[in-house]
Amino acid sequence: MTMKLTLLGTGAAEAIPDPFCSCRVCETARREGGPHVRARATALVNDDLLIDLGPDLLTSANAARRYLGDLQTLLIRTHLKNGKLSSDHAEESERWNLRMNNGQLLSRCSPRCPA
């Protein structure tokens, strides 16, 4: 079986260019654009597994012409915060109206979705 990997972002946590950075990499990205501008890291595997859920996902998926409606599993980094399981992207999953149960995606439709 062949695995299909789509990198929807390969940038740092603040993306590239960082609007507050004047390093060579960020200056080049601002000046030249194109492939030098990188969204925050996200990967799509076989159209049904998404690794990370960052704020650039909608833009990145559309730029790559990828349909995300077949997602079955979402992997995000979690940690304990004040004794409770927390995620760096909890607010993103809530904004997307994603409903998860033990790592399995239960619902992926927004309240505005006609489906």
N, C-alpha and C positions, 0 to 999 in steps of 0.2 A: 504494500500500500504506500502511495506517495503522500507526503505531507506538503500542504501548500501554506507557506508563511508569507504574510503581507505585513510589512513594517509600516504602520500608520504614523509613526513618529520616532525619531532617533535623537532628539535633543535632550538637553539637561532639564532639571526640574522647573527652571524658569523659562525654558525654550530658548532658541537662538534666532535672532539676537536678543539678549537681555537689554531692555530699554535703559538700564542704569549702568551698563558696562561699556568701557571703551577699549577693551582688548582687541587684538588683531582679528580674532574669529568673529566677534560681534560687529566690528566695524566693516569687515568684508561682507558679512551677511546683509547689513544695512545698505551698503553701496551697490552690491552686485545682485542681491535677491536670488531668485531661482532656487537651485539646490542647496545654497548656503543657508537659507532660512529653514530651520528645523523645528517641528512641533515637539511637544513633550512625548516621551517614549510610550508607545502602545503597540501591541502586536496582535494580529488576527491569525489564528491557526485553523485551517480547513473550514473557514467561514462559520464555525460554530463555537470556537473558544476565543475569548478575548482576554488578553493579558494586560491588566491595568485599565483604569477608567479615569482619564484626565480631562481637563476642560477643553482640550483641542480635538477631542474625538469626532465630533460632528463635522468640523471643517476638514479634518484629515481623511475621514471615511468618504466624504463627498469628493474631495480632490483625487482620491484613489479610485473613485467610482465603485465603491464597495457597498453592498447591501448588508445591513447588520440584522435583518429580521430573522435569520436562521440561528442566532446565538443560542446556545444551550448552557454554556458555562462561562462564568466571569471569575478571573483570578485577580484579587487585589491584595495588597499588603495590609495586614491588620496588626494591631498591637493592643496591649492593655492600657487603658487610660482611666485612672481613678478606679481600678478594679473591674472595669467593664471592657468588653471587647469593642474596639474602635477601629476605624479605617481612616486613612488619609483622604479617601475620596468618598466618605459617607454622604457628604452633602451633594456630590455629583450623582450618586446612585439615587438619592431621594429626588433630585431635580429631574432625573430621567424616568422616575416612577418605576425603577427596577425592583422587583420583589424577589428576594433570594431565600433559599432554604438549604442549609448545609452545602453551599457552593453551587447549587443548581438554580438556574434562572427560571422563575415561575411565571413571570409576566413581564412583557417588554413593551406594552402598548401604553401610550400616554392617554390621559383622560380625554384629549381632543381627537384621538384617533377614530376614524369612522368604522374601523374593523370590529 
